Amino acid sequence: MRLALVTAFWLTLTACAPMIHVTTDWNPDTAPTMAGWKTYQWMPLPEGQDPRIYNELFNARLHDAIEAYLTERGYTRVEAGQASDFKIAWQGSVDQKLSLTTVNSYYGYGYSGWYGYGPTGMGPAYTGWYSDTYATEYEEGTLIFDIVDGSTNELVWRGLAKSELMHYKDQDKRQERLESAVSKVFDEFPP
């Protein structure tokens, strides 16, 4: 029974896409002001060295995801140069990570080989156990979203999404994963 539960747990865990971890931070003095904001504009595309992130295709997909989410919540995008309540900037990174997993074979009892012998009456007792450690390399992606006050040009809110990267060949799955990260982060905006 115990083995069946452990197996079901691991199958469920490995069948799911990696979790998207989200953190946010903001200036508490500006929280009441943010609640009344309705218009936004984009800050210029960031300059970066990693072409997997800093390119026009990814920038367009990210803008589409954020604009769809903000439009749904009643925000309106204005063109650069026009007055807006806030501005959005983003930056990203991809880092190599190493995950170590140790599997222990000890279930809290010894094993004995056959019935009728040994200290337990069940044959020679085997109370040893072993552990195996497995190393897995993966890529972790991080997206940082900054909200800048349109009138003061001060950073007032920051959202961060971090997750293991999934290399989907299907464009729709990639966009769905990006939209999921955007919605999880921007669910926290305004605070």
N, C-alpha and C positions, 0 to 999 in steps of 0.2 A: 504494500500500500504506500509506504513512504517513498519507495523508488518511483512509483507511478506519479506521485505528486511532484517530486523533484523533476522528473522527465517532462511533465506537463508544464511546469513553471519555465524550464529552459526553452522548450519549444515555443511557448508564448512570447518569451523575452526576445528570442532570436528572430521571430517572425515579424516583429514590429520594427519600424524605422527608428533610428536613434532619436532620442529626445532632443528637443531644442531648449537649451537653457537660456533664460532671459533675466536680465537685471536692468534696473532703471535707477536714475538719480536725477534730482532736480533741485532748483533753488526754491525753498519754501516761501520766500518773500514774493515770488512771482506767480505762485499757483493760482491765486484768485484772478489775476490778470489773464492767465492762459485760458481760463474757463470761458471767457468772452471772445476768444479769437475765432475768426471765420475764414480768413484768407491766408494763403501761403504762396511762396515761390521757391524755386530750386536755387541752391548755390552752385557755382561752377563744378564740373566734373573733377574729382580729385586726381591729382597726379600720383601715380604709383608705379612700382617696378614689376608687379606681378600681372602679366597680361591675362591671366585666367580671371582676374577680378576687374582690373582697370582697363575696360574696353567699352566701346559704344554699344555692343550687343547686350552685355550684362547691365550696363547703365540703363538702357531702354527697358529691359525686363523689370529691373528694380523700380524704376520710375512708374511703370504701368501698375505694378503691384501696390505701391504706396498710394498712388493717385486713386486707384479704384477703392481702396480701403477708406481713404480720407473723404472721398466724394460720398460714399455710403453714409458717412457720419456727419455730412452737412458742410464740409470745408470746400472752398473754391480756390483753384489755382489761378494765380495771376502771372502775367509775363514778367520776365526780369526787367527791372527798371521802374516798375509800377510799385506803389505803396502796398505793403502786405503786413499782416499782423505778425507773421513769423516766417522764417526761412528754414529750409531743410538741407542739411549736408550729410554725407555719408562717407565712410571709409571701411576697408575690409582687409582681411589677411587670411592666408592659408598656411597652417603650420603642420609639420610632421609630429605625430605623437606616438607614444608607445604605451600599450595597455598590458599589464601583467595580471594573469588570473591563476590562482592556485586552487587546485582541486584536491581535496583530502578524501582518502578512502576510508577513514575511520568513522564508524557510525555509532560509537559508544559501547560496543561489546566486542569481545574476542571471538575468534573463529576456532572451532575445533574440527579436526578432520573426520572422525568417525565415532560412532556410538559405543559407549561402554568403557572407554579408556581415558587416562589422563586425569589431571587434577579436578576437572569439572564433571567427570563421569561421562564425558562426551568425546574421548579420544585426546590426543596431544593438543594442548591449548596453543593457539596461535594468537597472540595479542598484539602483534606488531601491525603497523600501518605505514602507509607511505603517502607522500604528496607529490603532485606534479605541478609545475608552474609553466604556463604557456605565455609566450610573448606575441603580441599582435601589433603590427604597425598600421597606422591609419592617418588620414588627413583630417584636421579639424579646421572648420571655417568659422570666422568671426566677422560679423557685420556690426558696425557702430553707427547709430543714427543720432545726429545732433540737431536740436531745435534751438534756433537763435532768435531772440526778440527782434522783430522787424524795425522797431524804432531806436533801440539802443545798441543793436548788434552785439549783444552779450549772450553767451551760452546760458540757457535757462533749463534745459532738459536733455538728458542723454539716455538712449536705450541701446542695449547690447544683446545680440543673439549669437549663441555659440552652439555648434553641433558637429558631430562627425559628418563629413561630406559623403553623400551618396552619389555615385557616378551613374546616374540613369541615362540610358540611351534615348529614352522617350522624352521629347521636349515638354510634353504636357505634364509629366511627372516632375520634371525639374522645376517648371513654373509653379506647380502645386506646392512643392516643398518651399520655394521662395515665398509664396503667398502666405504659407503657414507661419514662417518666421516673422514676416512683416506684421501679420495680425496679432501674433503673441506679443510682440514688442509694443505696437501702437495701441493695444488694449489698455496699456498703462498710461496713455497720453490723452488728455492732460491728467495730471495726478489728482 
